Amino acid sequence: MSVGTLLRKIIGGECCENQNHTGTGLPKVLIVGSPNVGKSVLFNRLTGRYVTVSNYPGTTVEVSRGRSKVLEGRFEVVDTPGMYSLSAITDEERVACRLLLNEPAQAVLHVIDAKNIERMLGVTLQLIEAGLPVILVLNMADEVRRLGIRIDTRRLGELLHIPVVETVATTGEGIGELAVEIGEVQPAAGQKVDYSGELEQAITEVAEQLDEAGGISRRTRALLLLQEDSSDIEKLIGTQDAIRTEAVRAVVSAGRGRLEHSPHYYATLATKREADRILSRALSLPAPGMPNFREKLSRLCMHPLTGIPLLLLVLYFGLYKFVGEFGAGTVVGFLEDTVFGKGINPWVNRAAEAVIPWQTLRELFAGQYGIITLGVRYAVAIILPIVGTFFVAFSILEDSGYLPRLAMLIDRVFKKIGLNGRAVIPIVLGFGCDTMATMVTRTLETRRERVIASFLLALAIPCSAQLGVILGLLAGHPYALLVWAGAVATIFLLAGLLAARLLPGRGPSFYMELPPLRLPKLTNVAVKTYTRIVWYFREVLPLFILASVFIWVGRVTGIFDLLVRGLEPVVNLIGLPDGAAVAFLFGFFRRDYGAAGLYDLQKAGALSGVQLAVAAITLTLFLPCIAQFLMMKKERGWKLTLLTSTGILVLAFVVGFVANAILNGLGAQL
């Protein structure tokens, strides 16, 4: 699942269904290409906002589908997961290849970042050789013009024998021309790439054994078989006859055995050579000159000596000052103390006493743990200002193009913990919502990376609401804040290093396209923030109400009090008062619920600086909330989820105990 697809699904505010949707019967337009080239923006331009997001059958990779808006609803547009080659490596690439194999299309839009055409044209050649109805979409054409790069689109189209269209998906430039080409495009003539030598001979021998099938040329299917593509063997061979299949496998094995290097190695060199030949006649690059300000800033963001200080500035002003002090301090203080403390809650309590004669039922809506006085108050007065300011900060970073550069910056560090720079997307999203970030771990290349990322998200990445409350709690205790940040960062790295050593598997590789670095557009930031706030009210507010109901049921039945009493000795061991047990129990319903419980304790003056630091550390490392727990079960299975959660629970209190002992032993005054 691409990042664009994920954001559109979970925080885009669209009307989405999550079902195994296989199409509408309309002619299909498939959008393919690498991540970060604007596929999702183009998809939105072609379809509008109302789309269907569903798992591709037999996988956990999601595909977005929508009826075309600019094409008068005559086509179904499918946004495929990101792919770098027809030779699939990741789950996303396998799904993209299956879509090309299994769903014949009226048009295949290969979207590329036009300024990186030299690197991306090889995939275009593969799609053309497959005999697909390809349209080459040169997106980000404005960046090409700004850099002084000249692409002769007419000449390029003649050389490739396919339509070539320049677009700027963010502004809509070129969409009209693209719509015309979609209605008129024909299957490519099957232009061949000369692979030469033993690979060319092997392709010819295998292709002769294959029947026409699946809308993909025999030559392309032969190459995929030689490259050991496992996405759909029977579809590639074109028969289910066991004897015929074994005969084809034997020819494939013989052809592969004659090669000195892997077929993928030879194929990559050949397509690169052919792409260079074509571009030498259609591409003009400007004379080398001094890098401009944006290019210099882009390099500074990715260089360790300058990128780390820039990252610290982003964290300080974006998270600490804006989310922590303004969101969790100023805005929460106004809503919590004035709006709810003096207005809504007293009125609700009086109204409940006047209208509801039964004390037990009255406590469901009002009082200490009522749906309105606790659930709605936490959601609106404490959590909403925090996630709202986080959404603003995240939208600015996203729209500026900073996140991929952050991925490049931390790639070296992440490799030490078994991940790579691509994992920055789920990790950063975890600071928004750990549940959805766990879903995004699907985009990582190997199961090993997905397991490590899920574990670290559950252990040491606080969601925006929890983070904001903790920042608000510790804002008046800067030394406690430093202790908390240092402890959590240390545990994150140590746990990652240990997981990378214990889990078997190869080290991760990494490549990522860099979108242009630009000033965020106010309208884009406003729309993204608004739609994410809508998502919050739709998805999160009901969970707060449900948690209040669970707490009410737990208190009525006595289960809640029993669990609190069971937790009290544990929280006492780490130096916290009995009241902290309620906050930790709340934390299992939702992490931000627990943090908000600490907020109430702090207001009551029940926590010292050391206790605040210990409580914040332990709660951050505490069990994932119910929603994240269920998502982990869905993605990783019951066994791994229970094992991970048990280990996290024990580790959280062990770290809390050690932190309390060290801080008190040193006589720290935080």
Summary of the structure (lengths in Angstrom):
residues: 670
radius of gyration: 27.8
end to end distance: 44.2
largest distance: 89.6
contacts: 2372
relative contact order: 0.08
helix: 65%
strand: 6%
